[in-house]
Structure formats: C-alpha cells, structure tokens
Amino acid sequence: MHLGDARSSFLATDAEFPVLVRPFFDVETGQQNGARIAFPGEATGAISVTATSAFDSFDLAFSQLTCSTPRCSKEFSVGFRYARLRDQLRVDSTTTALTGVAAGTTLTGFDQFDADNTFYGGQLGLVFRSYHCAWSFDFLLKFALGGTNTDVRTNGLTEIDGTSTTTREGNLLTQSSNIGSVDSMQFAVLSELGLRVNYQISSCWNITAAYTFLHLSEVARASEQIDTQVNLSQIPPSTLTGPLAPLLNLNTNDYWVQGVSLGIERRF
C-alpha cells in the first residue's frame, strides 16, 4: 500500500484577521498566555501551518494453497512485512512592530516537528476465495509481529531583523529545552484486512473492486509531540528560572488507514 505525500496548510494574515495570537501555557505564571503575531496599531504579521504525511507498506511472502474445490479455496502465507510512516508539522510566523523602541523590527521564525516510524516484522496471512458463476470473492487477513523504530525531531529558529539582523535557536514551541531528537524501538503489531470482488467479463478480462484496512499499533505523530507549556525565561539573553518547558517526550499512538481500488485485469 502506498499513500503519496498528503499535505494540508493554513495561512492567516493581519489583512484578514487583525488579531493573530499563538496560544501557550506559561509555566511561570501558571496561566494561559499568547504570543501576539498581529494586533491593531501594535503589530502586523502572518502565520502559516503546514502538515505533511506519507505512508508506505509492502510484504514479501511465500504462499501455499492448502485447500481447493470448485467453489472455494484457501491459501496460507508466511513472510516479511515492512511499513513506514513519515509525519511533519511546521508553523511559520512573521511579525513587524509598529510602535515603541522596536518599531520597524521584524521577527521571523518557525517551529518544526518531525516523526519517522519504520516497522519490520514477520507475517502470517490467510486468503479465502469463493467462486459463484462469473463472480469471485477474496477475503484476506494478515498479521505481522515485530518492532517499530521511531525517530522524533524538533527544530526551530527565530530571526530578528532590526537595525541589525540576529538569529537564535528556537521559536515559541521549540526552545533549548526540547530542540533535538529522541528515538526508540517498540514492539508493535500490524494487521491488515481486505476484501476483493472480481467479475469475469470473458476468459481474458476481469473487473475488480477492493477494500483494504490496515492498523499499526505503535507510531509517533508529529502533532502529538508538541508541548504547549512554555517557560519564556529561557529565551536569550534571559536566564532560566522555574521548570524546564517545553519538553521533548516521545508520545505514541495507534495508526490506521483504509482505501478502495477499482481496476480491470487482462490475463494472457
């Protein structure tokens, strides 16, 4: 199964929304707070959010026909299963001060979260095929036991363009406390269910329709790695006071995907 890069994005500017604020939980005050991106008479700005995801899976298996009659057949398989899920979430923002000593200064930055999951495992499978005149129905069941290698990375950058240009590592939800990477190997189960319907038009041509459901028990998603708790005191040139936040914790969950396909088959 292959799912090409899925991409979704969101853009907001002060022209459409005069007030733009990025919310976070301030651990110093113990209250909700917000970083102003745009505010009437105070600052202009824009913010964009981009999420991408890609999934691939394939198996290599040896199959053995265990039962065959004119009305049905059963096929058992054993082999290897591979799956990979890549996830990214990026938040870009820019804001220009309109008043005060910082008037004319522009802050541009981004927070980026990446998660890469690779599953390897041994697989058992069973296909039951039923024949009814020109119709045939395939019921498929596969189970793979193995491990998911997960790599989570966070990165961020802020550029301050005023009388001079300076850059620092981190933005709002990425600070020195959580920028970096963490990886793990966890036991996981991958299961697949499938149904395929075939209609034989002639001795050479078939029309097919298929449905597939796939579930993987342990993966990390980029959005689930975001810690919205922030300690602003660690932003240079300040000195950290209070608890470290945000933190980089590897959070995992299950993942499922489903799909349908239609096709025409020519047999020689």
C-alpha positions in Angstrom: 0.0 0.0 0.0 1.3 3.4 -0.9 -0.1 6.8 0.1 1.6 9.7 -1.6 2.6 12.8 0.4 -0.6 14.2 1.9 -0.4 17.9 2.5 -2.6 20.4 4.3 -1.9 24.0 5.0 -3.4 27.1 6.7 -2.5 30.7 6.3 -3.7 33.7 8.2 -2.7 37.4 7.7 -3.5 40.6 9.5 -5.4 41.7 6.4 -8.0 39.0 7.1 -7.6 38.7 10.9 -6.5 41.9 12.6 -5.7 40.0 15.8 -3.5 36.9 15.5 -2.2 35.3 18.7 -0.4 32.0 19.2 -1.6 30.4 22.5 0.6 28.6 25.0 0.6 27.8 28.7 3.0 30.0 30.7 4.6 27.8 33.4 6.0 30.8 35.2 2.5 32.3 35.8 0.6 29.1 35.7 -1.9 30.6 33.3 -2.7 30.6 29.6 -0.9 33.2 27.6 -0.4 34.2 23.9 2.3 35.5 21.6 1.0 38.3 19.5 1.6 38.0 15.8 -0.7 40.9 14.8 -2.6 43.5 16.7 -4.3 46.7 15.5 -1.9 49.7 15.9 0.7 47.5 17.5 2.0 44.9 15.0 1.3 43.4 11.6 2.0 39.8 10.8 1.1 36.4 9.4 1.2 32.8 10.4 1.1 29.6 8.4 0.8 26.0 9.4 1.8 23.1 7.1 1.3 19.4 7.8 2.6 16.6 5.6 2.3 12.8 5.9 3.4 9.8 3.8 2.8 6.1 4.3 4.2 3.1 2.5 3.9 -0.7 3.2 4.8 -3.9 1.4 5.3 -7.6 2.1 7.3 -10.4 0.8 5.6 -13.8 1.3 5.6 -17.5 0.4 2.1 -18.8 -0.3 0.8 -22.3 -0.2 -2.6 -23.4 -1.4 -4.0 -25.6 1.4 -7.5 -26.3 0.1 -9.1 -26.1 -3.3 -12.6 -27.1 -4.6 -14.7 -25.8 -7.5 -16.5 -23.4 -5.1 -13.7 -22.2 -2.8 -10.0 -22.2 -2.0 -7.8 -21.4 1.0 -4.2 -20.0 0.8 -1.8 -19.7 3.7 1.3 -17.4 3.5 4.3 -16.6 5.7 6.8 -13.8 5.1 8.1 -10.4 5.9 6.3 -7.1 6.4 7.6 -3.5 6.1 5.8 -0.2 6.7 6.9 3.4 7.1 5.0 6.5 8.3 6.6 9.9 8.0 5.0 13.0 9.5 5.9 16.7 9.7 4.2 19.7 11.2 5.7 23.2 10.7 4.5 26.6 12.0 5.9 29.7 10.3 5.2 33.2 11.6 6.4 36.8 10.9 5.5 39.9 12.8 6.6 43.6 12.5 6.4 46.0 15.4 4.6 49.3 14.6 5.2 51.2 17.9 7.8 51.6 20.7 11.5 51.4 20.6 11.2 48.2 18.4 9.1 49.9 15.7 10.1 48.6 12.3 11.7 45.4 13.7 10.6 42.2 12.1 10.6 38.8 13.8 10.5 35.8 11.5 10.6 32.2 12.8 9.4 28.6 12.7 8.7 25.6 14.8 9.1 22.2 13.2 8.2 18.8 14.4 9.1 15.6 12.6 8.3 11.9 13.3 9.6 9.0 11.3 8.3 5.4 12.0 9.6 2.2 10.4 8.1 -1.2 11.1 9.7 -4.5 10.4 8.1 -7.9 11.3 7.3 -11.4 10.5 3.9 -12.0 8.9 1.3 -14.7 8.7 -1.6 -14.5 6.2 -4.7 -16.3 5.0 -6.7 -15.8 1.9 -10.1 -17.4 1.5 -11.5 -17.3 -2.1 -15.1 -18.1 -3.0 -16.4 -18.7 -6.6 -20.0 -18.0 -7.7 -20.5 -18.3 -11.5 -18.7 -15.3 -13.0 -18.1 -13.8 -9.6 -15.3 -14.5 -7.1 -14.7 -13.0 -3.7 -11.3 -12.8 -1.9 -11.2 -12.4 1.9 -7.7 -11.5 3.2 -6.3 -11.5 6.7 -2.7 -10.7 7.7 -0.9 -10.3 11.0 2.7 -9.2 11.5 4.6 -9.1 14.7 7.7 -7.0 15.0 9.1 -3.7 16.1 8.6 0.0 15.2 11.7 2.2 15.1 10.6 5.7 15.9 12.6 8.9 15.5 11.2 12.2 16.6 13.0 15.5 15.9 12.2 19.1 16.8 13.7 22.2 15.4 13.1 26.0 15.5 14.7 29.3 14.6 14.0 33.0 15.1 15.4 35.8 13.0 15.3 39.4 14.3 15.7 42.0 11.6 16.0 45.5 13.1 19.0 47.8 13.0 21.0 44.6 12.5 20.0 41.0 11.9 20.4 38.3 14.6 19.3 34.7 14.8 18.7 32.4 17.7 17.8 28.8 18.0 14.1 28.1 18.8 10.9 30.0 18.3 7.8 29.7 20.6 7.0 26.0 21.0 10.6 24.9 20.3 13.2 26.1 22.9 16.6 24.9 24.0 14.8 22.5 26.4 13.1 20.4 23.7 15.1 21.0 20.5 16.9 17.8 19.4 15.9 14.2 18.7 14.7 11.1 20.5 14.3 7.6 19.2 13.0 4.3 20.4 12.3 0.7 19.3 8.9 -0.6 20.5 7.1 -3.9 20.0 4.2 -3.5 17.5 1.5 -5.4 15.7 0.5 -4.7 12.1 -2.8 -6.1 10.9 -4.5 -6.0 7.5 -8.0 -6.9 6.4 -9.0 -6.9 2.8 -11.9 -7.8 0.5 -11.7 -8.1 -3.2 -14.5 -8.7 -5.7 -13.8 -10.0 -9.2 -16.2 -10.2 -12.1 -15.1 -12.2 -15.1 -16.3 -10.5 -18.3 -14.6 -13.0 -20.6 -11.9 -15.7 -20.5 -9.3 -12.9 -20.6 -10.8 -9.9 -18.9 -11.8 -9.3 -15.2 -13.2 -6.2 -13.4 -12.1 -5.9 -9.8 -13.0 -3.8 -6.8 -11.1 -4.0 -3.5 -11.2 -2.6 0.0 -8.2 -2.6 2.4 -7.9 -1.7 6.1 -4.5 -1.6 7.8 -3.8 -0.9 11.5 -0.4 -0.3 13.2 -0.3 -0.4 17.0 2.7 1.9 17.8 3.6 5.1 15.9 4.5 8.7 16.7 2.7 11.5 15.0 4.3 15.0 14.7 1.4 16.9 16.2 1.4 14.7 19.3 5.0 15.7 20.1 4.0 19.4 20.7 4.3 20.6 24.3 2.3 23.8 24.7 3.8 24.5 28.1 6.5 27.2 27.7 9.0 28.9 30.0 9.8 32.2 28.4 12.7 32.9 30.8 15.0 30.6 28.8 14.9 32.9 25.8 18.3 34.7 25.5 19.5 36.9 27.0 17.4 35.9 30.0 18.4 33.2 32.5 16.2 30.3 33.1 14.1 30.4 36.2 11.5 27.8 37.1 10.8 24.5 35.4 12.1 23.5 32.0 9.4 23.8 29.4 8.6 22.8 26.7 9.9 19.2 26.9 10.7 16.6 24.2 8.7 13.5 25.2 8.2 10.7 22.7 4.4 10.1 22.6 3.0 7.2 20.6 -0.4 6.1 19.5 -2.0 3.7 17.0 -2.5 4.4 13.4 -4.9 3.1 10.8 -5.5 3.7 7.1 -8.1 2.4 4.7 -8.5 2.5 0.9 -10.5 1.3 -2.0 -9.4 0.5 -5.6 -11.1 -0.3 -8.9 -9.4 -2.0 -11.8 -9.6 -4.0 -14.9 -7.4 -7.1 -15.4 -6.2 -8.7 -18.6 -5.0 -12.3 -18.4 -2.8 -13.9 -21.1 
